[in-house]
Amino acid sequence: MWPLPEDIDTPALLVDFDTLVANVDSMASRMLGKGVALRPHAKTHKSPQIAHIQLDRGACGLTVASLGEAEVFADAGCEDVFIAYPLYASPRKAPRLRALAGRVRLSVGLDSPEAARALVAADAAALVSVLIEVDSGQHRSGVLPGAVGELAERCGEVGLKVGGVFTHGGHSYRDTSAPAGAARDETEALRQAVESLAGCEITAGRVSAGSTPTAIASATGPVTEERPGTYVFNDRQQVALGSASRDAVAVAVAATVVSTAVPGQVVVDAGSKALANDRPGWLTGHGVVPELGDAPLVALSECHGLVQLGDKAPPPVGSLVRVVPNHVCTVVNLFDRYEVVSAGEVVDRWPVSARGHLS
Amino acid sequence: MWPLPEDIDTPALLVDFDTLVANVDSMASRMLGKGVALRPHAKTHKSPQIAHIQLDRGACGLTVASLGEAEVFADAGCEDVFIAYPLYASPRKAPRLRALAGRVRLSVGLDSPEAARALVAADAAALVSVLIEVDSGQHRSGVLPGAVGELAERCGEVGLKVGGVFTHGGHSYRDTSAPAGAARDETEALRQAVESLAGCEITAGRVSAGSTPTAIASATGPVTEERPGTYVFNDRQQVALGSASRDAVAVAVAATVVSTAVPGQVVVDAGSKALANDRPGWLTGHGVVPELGDAPLVALSECHGLVQLGDKAPPPVGSLVRVVPNHVCTVVNLFDRYEVVSAGEVVDRWPVSARGHLS
């Protein structure tokens, strides 16, 4: 792994610049090879600086998860933003949505007639491009592929034009062998969705798929754009899923050993308020510590991380270590800024600008 | 439960003012009855406004988990702050610690000779009051009660005077029957720790115990102060532990139903980035929705919460609901501000000022 800076206050969110840029380039080149547009999900980094690196190096636009995130990236000069979420344009959100659509090329997701009617009631129907969400197997949101045409017709009845379909094969995270199947499911569901639209004489201009594991595992198909997010940093989960090598993990949390009082373990000053509590059933622990032979964090309190040492001798209290987290998206969301590292030195600080913009 | 405001952008962090004040008064009165000082843990709310309500209504000072949190409350005029954490005064933290000790009455925790030496090296030994952390059964940090005297002597050798002992009976959260035993463990461990100090001719000025379940379950003993935190809001976990009634839950996350496409469930716009992922083994789900008959959230993505409806008819997309979270401390930590509610109206907004001050 990249060298750890020696002089740093902890806990801190580190991003290695060179690894980050290599990840950006690698995905851009992969998508170019497949002939699909790359629209990275910016919920992972929430950083205008990183968004501009992606846009300068091959991305066609950004994906976000909320209107608030879209506003932050619009403020930072990003010109094409897709809210890949079943957005409900409530009376509170309506004026914000219209203002945003006046300054960026905006697309939004939906999966219900209610959301379609709300967009019309918000006077936003002519201002945004609408993509229908398709359930490709995660069973979270999205209509079944064969029902896309019917929903598009309901949208048409209230004056809303549908421009495409999107899906998120989130079941790629169910176990370490899931990505290949989820990638096939995405492709097949989108193929059926396009067919369903064609049955209503609607052409799907954009056919959008997305997740880091499926973007890597998928073959060509009807897809016109991919929306991976985590690839920009990677994490323990992506390594276990086979989507990235350990050397491609660009983010870690710097921490200090603060207690060695209980035998067989040490406590570091990064707990669930720095590392989040995300742990899929197929991963043990809440992260690993490379400086302690990849010892796992076996329990988190809010400000304490318990590293299990086993028979290893504990390092002295005060030692600087880092934690490779399970799921980087929720970790980044806990910090106000990145310490940008290059060759073991902190060379810059970037704000996590879209953190907290949940609504 | 208190009435939900009708006009609110979501997701949003709601705090009911009247329930909050009732909780503050109830704990203050309980501690007064036991004859112990109340030093609430401010990591729960991270709010100067709420700290001042506590200080105005019976608290002797505040507890915090990090130097950064202490700085925020000092900036807000709080005069007596205890960092109940095994603080390591690294060269990066040393000047901040000295500056802070110059403007508030500051106490800090430690459980190692290294931390003692770091405090001396930081020129902070004469500026702060030191409490030794005792492991009363959680086995996270802290020395065993009988070893407190020895550590106090090691502190003395480097010129650091010990003023007391503290513990956190965090094993009160292990299962719903744990609080009573953990409260007894805290009291007994602190009794032994005081004895261990007395053996070295050191008088423990402060004997500090703390957690909401144990503060409620404990009888009188050697304890001079209690440090409950969560009681100010309560949550699903505290209700299950028997530390609070459901009517005493002061915080909830307002959310909107955004998808009903998958049968048997609805999706709300509060996921793990609004609700955190804390779930003890003895609680099912990630929160409940009172507006849907306490239906549980059975899965969280970052911006999606899946509410299991079973046979109930789904509410329309666009419906406003709220989620009673499992563990309120990590939920508050995800928001920038509270929407302060009274009688079903938003009457104020308070910043979560100490959020992000992890180091």
Interface residues (C-beta under 8 A of the other chain):
Chain A: D7 I8 D9 T10 P11 A12 K43 A65 S66 Y85 P86 L87 Y88 S90 P91 R92 K93 D111 S112 E114 A115 A118 E133 D135 H139 R140 S141 G142 V143 G170 T256 V257 V258 S259 T260 A261 V262 V267 D269 S272 K273 A274 A276 N277 D278 R279 A299 S301 E302 C303 H304 L306 P316 V317 G318 C329 T330 N333 L334 F335 D336 G356 L358 S359
Chain B: D7 I8 D9 T10 P11 A12 K43 A65 S66 Y85 P86 L87 Y88 S90 P91 R92 K93 D111 S112 E114 A115 A118 E133 D135 H139 R140 S141 G142 V143 G170 T256 V257 V258 S259 T260 A261 V262 V267 D269 S272 K273 A274 A276 N277 D278 R279 A299 S301 E302 C303 H304 L306 P316 V317 G318 C329 T330 N333 L334 F335 D336 G356 L358 S359
